[in-house]
Amino acid sequence: MDIIYVLVPLSIALLAIAVAIFFWAVKGGQFDDLDSPAHKILFDDDEYLNERREDSTAETADSESDSDSGSKPDKTTND
């Protein structure tokens, strides 16, 4: 029965710590926007793939125009 005198204050202390952590997370903005990250993951890959597709199309067009002219463009370096 003496263990009650230890367990009750211990459980109250753990509860106080849990509540403090919860309020710290709320104050830090952890729960501000719960929907955008879930939707963002659905559209991230599409934007990345579209950019890669545009880049590869531009590179293909550049290489075709280079082969048509018969000369390669001068490469400049930024030193």
Helices and strands as residue ranges (DSSP letters): H 4-27, H 36-69
